[in-house]
Amino acid sequence: MGLNNFSTRNLILLGILILNGVDNISGTSESTLKAVSMLFRHGDRSPGMSYPLDPYHDYPWPGGYGALSPRGYRELYGSGLIKSTRYSSLLSIHCDTDATCNMDFNKILVLSSAIQRCVDSAESLLNGFVRANWPSNLINVIPQNQDEMLAAPGKPCPNYEDIMTTGISLNDPEFKAVIDFESTEGQEFLDYLQNNTGLVVNSPMVLLLLEDVLLVEKDNNLELPAWTDSVFEQYLVPLTSIVFDIWGSSQYMKIRSSTLFKDMTNKLDNLITGSDNQNILLYSAHDATVGSMLHFLGIRDQTVARPTYAASFNLELHQNQEIEDDYEVKLLYFASYDDQNPIEINIPDCQAPCPYKQFKLTIQPRLTPDYETACSQ
Ligand SMILES: *[C@@H]1O[C@H](CO)[C@@H](O)[C@H](O)[C@H]1NC(C)=O
């Protein structure tokens, strides 16, 4: 009776953790983990907008448009719980002489996009991850106008940032795999959408925003209007996926992924050389951030175009006796908040066990110059 969805789900998760914990105890002495970097998408959110003929135009979304939803908070908490089991060996407990023990929060670095749902997601993930009070200054929020890697658009990048707004044309050849907007059929499709939504449908961006509103409404058990039946799954979903692939392979997102990759690996390098001690790096970001990193590393074909809520791309460093004077890199993709069996990525051009130094060498040719230089080239 008293059990709502939240506590039921948590009890299940806790049960899973206890079962996993039993396995883990026997394996702990063999733990080889040295560090992890997690790049994750925020959780379930309300739609970013409405459209003029939306029957749910006045729907009272908690927190307004674009906010992390109650379900989103729970997702990140659940993700944090699962990650805390996997990374328990890194969550170091520091005990003082008087035997009071505290978690060493200096070993955790949290960077968040300034968009509020990402900050809220980082908080929720931490709550599940450490299950203790954490210092309120633990989350570093990057102001959007200085953000070179997490929010997009962020810091201005005049030559390339149009790709996130108006830069993609309906005539891009990629879309022809779904529908040819230069054909009569394509024009009728656009007219149909325009007639039924009241939107001026003149760019792929409008298609993406519309798909997103419908997707979120559907996820929230709001019955979609009948006109969507013939277009949502068949056209809007695949077209949106193509927009994400175009974003992910764009020069703009390549510059940002490169900046983010350098940020991660510099911090891991500092840990290895001993100039820093942070061994848990948490980056709270967006679908485009995660998706573009998958493109940047050449592993999109093993994953997805648009990461779902709370999906996480993790880079782990492990000790491995086969690799002297170095660490093994493992790349993992957690497809959803409750994923306990992440995809183990086959790292291109680096056979398992892939040495960290070699991994960095394979990526090096893709690195762009520093943000401002790259953006003005
Ligand atoms: C859109 O609305 C116009 C005006 O009512 C109509 O002539 C046209 O056939 C409609 N097109 C589609 C594809 O629904």
The ligand as a Gaussian input file, in Angstrom:
#p B3LYP/6-31G(d) Opt

LIG

0 1
 C       -2.860000      21.078000     -45.928000
 O       -3.884000      22.015000     -45.801000
 C       -4.249000      22.613000     -47.058000
 C       -5.245000      23.729000     -46.769000
 O       -6.289000      23.248000     -45.986000
 C       -4.810000      21.564000     -47.998000
 O       -5.146000      22.130000     -49.233000
 C       -3.760000      20.498000     -48.201000
 O       -4.290000      19.436000     -48.959000
 C       -3.267000      19.959000     -46.867000
 N       -2.114000      19.099000     -47.136000
 C       -1.906000      17.956000     -46.499000
 C       -0.773000      17.124000     -46.983000
 O       -2.582000      17.602000     -45.570000

